């Protein structure tokens, strides 16, 4: 909203993982060095811990850019899985073929071991990266340790990198996990930025976004450091809110009072009042925008325009509710059934009240159950069933059907309700389930050098995304040029830009250019 006002080419403090905005502090460099050492040291476990928002995923992206071409990498970012689910996911990410419908742990392990031996014989190194690893159970961690038992005289055949919050390190101190802890060949805890690094971080992001003047005085960096604790993600949220407040007040740069107000809106919740962080700033923003319109189109002077707008917005207006509630007309026990009924209805299908994933497969769809955030749902851009919690702590299910910058719209029971995004963040557990259409491919993993009908499909999807005609070559090859396009798409989608087309990339490619699937925001899609 404030980009043109400050002369910026783009939002400088978006939390989207754009590598152009990457600021590698001394701590991030040290963390990267530990990961690189671990990858090149011949197998075993590598551990990287850090607080939420400290930049662990940023370091991992840098690692992927520097991993040798001889490495095959799989990335798992939703590890809250059983042993069987984890092994199945590993097979899917590496493109390992197992018997259809298999649920046997032994069969999965045999398939993985055969793949590792074959990869080693071809001179390939296999690296498995698990994010949010603090969510792994002790049983799953022990199974991961057993996977690293396969080795030659020189090296282990599977390298596992664990990324997680500080409690992961504490968990690995348990007596029952001591064998795994002994196999950690490199470990690093990523701490927050110091005061000087906070100032450099802010200036770096502003510079990349095209800032031509000092929007954050250096005198504020101490205050910003104290408020954020040096955590990059919190710095982004505070700075973004402070720039919005500065714009709403028609000021030239952020001052101490505006930064303090931004912090109150980000962190503070007055007892007994619903939390709505955006309302004070949006009121000022509305005043600024409408005044500008009157000034430019009606010929009012700035003071006249501002006075007229203040008179208008002083009148009471309907506001979005701060809480999404389950309607009292239906028992709470029906929320899951009614939510999936709405989800299937969005796809033009009837929900039969059975296992939703099995029913989805019967009509040619796939089911994804995961835990994530709003940015992830925006990127997926598909209706989803969300697990919510009301003010009394009771859980219920609701179907997210639309989303924009300010609000989210749900089918709740038989009603449709919109709610402010701040309220959604307060109530949502992070768990979601959505349906997606599996593309017409045989292989679940496409890599450099592949060719055939699957690669032809990939070329068609990439061409559609760029508004171009698809290549008609019979034996189209997954070449370097196509890999670059895949990496660009992965970056735009917030995925690890490894250039390989696995299930996550396929799912997003399949939906991005398909105008027949239901979407949360129809403006997203083909550009």
Rosetta blueprint (number, residue, H / E / L):
1 X L
2 X L
3 X H
4 X H
5 X H
6 X H
7 X L
8 X L
9 X L
10 X L
11 X L
12 X L
13 X L
14 X L
15 X L
16 X L
17 X L
18 X L
19 X H
20 X H
21 X H
22 X L
23 X L
24 X L
25 X L
26 X H
27 X H
28 X H
29 X H
30 X H
31 X H
32 X H
33 X H
34 X H
35 X H
36 X H
37 X H
38 X H
39 X H
40 X H
41 X L
42 X L
43 X L
44 X E
45 X E
46 X E
47 X E
48 X E
49 X E
50 X E
51 X L
52 X L
53 X L
54 X L
55 X L
56 X H
57 X H
58 X H
59 X H
60 X H
61 X H
62 X H
63 X H
64 X H
65 X H
66 X H
67 X L
68 X L
69 X L
70 X L
71 X E
72 X E
73 X E
74 X E
75 X E
76 X E
77 X L
78 X L
79 X L
80 X L
81 X L
82 X L
83 X H
84 X H
85 X H
86 X H
87 X H
88 X H
89 X H
90 X H
91 X H
92 X H
93 X H
94 X H
95 X L
96 X L
97 X L
98 X L
99 X L
100 X L
101 X L
102 X L
103 X L
104 X L
105 X H
106 X H
107 X H
108 X H
109 X H
110 X H
111 X H
112 X H
113 X H
114 X H
115 X H
116 X H
117 X H
118 X H
119 X H
120 X H
121 X H
122 X L
123 X L
124 X L
125 X E
126 X E
127 X E
128 X E
129 X E
130 X E
131 X L
132 X L
133 X H
134 X H
135 X H
136 X L
137 X L
138 X H
139 X H
140 X H
141 X H
142 X H
143 X H
144 X H
145 X H
146 X H
147 X H
148 X L
149 X L
150 X L
151 X E
152 X L
153 X L
154 X L
155 X L
156 X E
157 X L
158 X E
159 X E
160 X E
161 X E
162 X E
163 X E
164 X E
165 X L
166 X H
167 X H
168 X H
169 X H
170 X H
171 X H
172 X L
173 X L
174 X L
175 X H
176 X H
177 X H
178 X H
179 X H
180 X H
181 X H
182 X L
183 X L
184 X E
185 X E
186 X E
187 X E
188 X E
189 X E
190 X E
191 X L
192 X L
193 X L
194 X L
195 X H
196 X H
197 X H
198 X H
199 X H
200 X H
201 X H
202 X H
203 X H
204 X H
205 X H
206 X H
207 X H
208 X H
209 X L
210 X L
211 X L
212 X L
213 X L
214 X L
215 X L
216 X E
217 X L
218 X H
219 X H
220 X H
221 X H
222 X H
223 X H
224 X H
225 X H
226 X H
227 X H
228 X H
229 X L
230 X L
231 X L
232 X H
233 X H
234 X H
235 X H
236 X H
237 X H
238 X H
239 X H
240 X H
241 X H
242 X H
243 X H
244 X H
245 X H
246 X H
247 X H
248 X H
249 X L
250 X L
251 X L
252 X L
253 X L
254 X E
255 X L
256 X H
257 X H
258 X H
259 X H
260 X H
261 X H
262 X H
263 X H
264 X H
265 X H
266 X H
267 X H
268 X L
269 X L
270 X L
271 X L
272 X L
273 X L
274 X L
275 X L
276 X L
277 X L
278 X L
279 X H
280 X H
281 X H
282 X H
283 X H
284 X H
285 X H
286 X H
287 X H
288 X H
289 X H
290 X H
291 X H
292 X H
293 X H
294 X H
295 X H
296 X H
297 X H
298 X L
299 X L
300 X L
301 X L
302 X H
303 X H
304 X H
305 X H
306 X H
307 X H
308 X H
309 X H
310 X H
311 X H
312 X H
313 X H
314 X L
315 X L
316 X L
317 X L
318 X L
319 X L
320 X L
321 X E
322 X L
323 X L
324 X L
325 X L
326 X L
327 X L
328 X L
329 X L
330 X L
331 X L
332 X H
333 X H
334 X H
335 X H
336 X H
337 X H
338 X H
339 X H
340 X H
341 X H
342 X H
343 X H
344 X H
345 X H
346 X H
347 X L
348 X L
349 X L
350 X L
351 X L
352 X L
353 X L
354 X L
355 X L
356 X H
357 X H
358 X H
359 X H
360 X H
361 X H
362 X H
363 X L
364 X L
365 X E
366 X E
367 X E
368 X E
369 X E
370 X E
371 X E
372 X L
373 X L
374 X H
375 X H
376 X H
377 X H
378 X H
379 X H
380 X H
381 X L
382 X L
383 X L
384 X E
385 X E
386 X E
387 X E
388 X E
389 X E
390 X L
391 X L
392 X L
393 X L
394 X L
395 X E
396 X E
397 X E
398 X E
399 X E
400 X E
401 X E
402 X E
403 X E
404 X L
405 X L
406 X L
407 X E
408 X E
409 X E
410 X E
411 X E
412 X E
413 X L
414 X L
415 X E
416 X E
417 X E
418 X E
419 X E
420 X E
421 X H
422 X H
423 X H
424 X H
425 X H
426 X H
427 X H
428 X E
429 X E
430 X E
431 X E
432 X E
433 X E
434 X E
435 X E
436 X E
437 X E
438 X L
439 X L
440 X L
441 X L
442 X L
443 X L
444 X L
445 X L
446 X E
447 X L
448 X L
449 X L
450 X L
451 X E
452 X L
453 X H
454 X H
455 X H
456 X H
457 X H
458 X H
459 X H
460 X H
461 X H
462 X H
463 X H
464 X H
465 X H
466 X L
467 X L
468 X L
469 X L
470 X L
471 X L
472 X L
473 X L
474 X L
475 X L
476 X L
477 X E
478 X L
479 X L
480 X H
481 X H
482 X H
483 X H
484 X H
485 X H
486 X H
487 X H
488 X H
489 X H
490 X H
491 X H
492 X H
493 X L
494 X L
495 X L
496 X L
497 X L
498 X L
499 X L
500 X L
501 X E
502 X L
503 X H
504 X H
505 X H
506 X H
507 X H
508 X H
509 X H
510 X H
511 X H
512 X H
513 X L
514 X L
515 X L
516 X L
517 X L
518 X L
519 X L
520 X L
521 X L
522 X L
523 X L
524 X L
525 X L
526 X L
527 X L
